[in-house]
Amino acid sequence: MRITHDLADLEYPQVTRWVDFIDAATGRNYFTEHSIDSSTWQGRTFACRLNAKDYVISNLVVQGFVYFWGTNDTGGSDINTFDLRVDGRQYVHDVDNAVERWY
C-alpha cells in the first residue's frame, strides 16, 4: 500500500503499552477503602478506564498492600483472599491465610 499511497502522515499504533487503571469516580490510580466492617466478608468493584481500546492484557502488575483482619481464621468469609478481574476475566487470585498484611 505504501507503494501507491503516501503513508507519512499515518501514526502507527504502539505494539505494547503501559497503562494505569484509573478509578472513574476519583480520576486517580489509587484505590482505597476505609472504615470497613471486619465482621463480614467484603468485596469491592471499581469502574476503571484504561484508554487502551483494541489492546489485550498480557501482563498485570499490582502494587500496594491489602490489610486483612487476622490470620489463620477458618471458614469461607474469613480466608484472606485477593481476586482481581478485568472485564470478567480473572487475572489475580491469591490466598494466604497466614498473613494479615500483604505487600
C-alpha positions in Angstrom: 0.0 0.0 0.0 2.8 2.4 0.7 4.0 2.0 -2.9 0.8 3.5 -4.2 -0.1 5.8 -1.3 1.8 8.3 0.9 1.5 7.0 4.4 3.9 9.5 6.0 1.1 11.2 7.9 -0.3 8.0 9.5 0.6 7.2 13.1 1.3 3.6 13.7 -0.1 2.2 17.0 2.3 1.1 19.7 2.8 -2.7 19.8 2.8 -2.6 23.6 1.6 0.0 26.1 1.8 0.5 29.8 -1.4 1.9 31.3 -2.7 2.7 34.8 -6.1 1.6 36.0 -7.9 4.9 36.7 -10.8 4.9 39.2 -13.6 6.6 37.2 -15.1 8.0 40.5 -11.8 9.7 41.6 -9.8 10.1 38.5 -6.8 8.6 40.3 -4.8 5.3 40.0 -5.0 4.8 43.8 -7.7 2.5 45.2 -8.5 2.6 48.9 -11.3 1.8 51.3 -11.6 2.9 55.0 -14.0 2.0 57.8 -14.8 -1.4 56.5 -16.7 -3.7 58.9 -14.4 -6.6 59.8 -17.2 -8.9 60.9 -18.4 -9.7 57.4 -16.9 -10.6 54.0 -16.1 -7.6 51.9 -15.7 -7.2 48.2 -15.2 -4.1 46.1 -15.8 -3.3 42.4 -14.3 -0.2 40.7 -15.2 1.2 37.4 -12.0 1.9 35.5 -11.0 3.5 32.3 -7.8 2.3 30.6 -7.8 4.2 27.3 -6.4 1.1 25.6 -9.0 0.2 23.0 -8.1 -2.9 21.0 -5.2 -3.9 23.3 -5.1 -7.2 25.2 -3.7 -7.5 28.7 -0.5 -9.7 28.6 1.0 -8.8 32.0 -0.6 -7.2 35.1 1.4 -5.8 38.0 -0.4 -5.0 41.2 1.5 -2.6 43.5 0.3 -1.6 47.0 -0.9 -3.5 50.0 -4.0 -5.3 51.3 -4.8 -5.4 55.0 -6.9 -8.2 56.4 -8.2 -8.6 60.0 -6.5 -11.6 61.5 -4.7 -14.7 60.4 -5.3 -18.4 60.4 -9.1 -18.0 60.6 -11.3 -20.7 59.3 -14.4 -20.5 57.1 -15.0 -19.1 53.7 -15.6 -15.5 54.6 -12.6 -15.4 56.9 -10.0 -16.7 54.5 -7.6 -13.9 53.3 -8.2 -13.8 49.6 -7.4 -11.2 46.9 -9.0 -11.6 43.4 -8.6 -9.1 40.5 -10.8 -9.4 37.5 -10.8 -7.2 34.4 -14.0 -7.3 32.3 -15.0 -10.5 34.0 -11.7 -12.3 33.4 -9.7 -13.3 36.4 -6.0 -12.2 36.4 -5.0 -12.5 40.0 -6.2 -15.0 42.7 -4.1 -15.1 45.8 -5.0 -16.9 49.1 -2.7 -16.7 52.1 -4.5 -17.0 55.5 -1.2 -17.0 57.4 -0.5 -13.3 56.6 -2.6 -10.3 57.7 -0.8 -7.6 55.7 0.1 -8.2 52.0 2.6 -6.0 50.2 
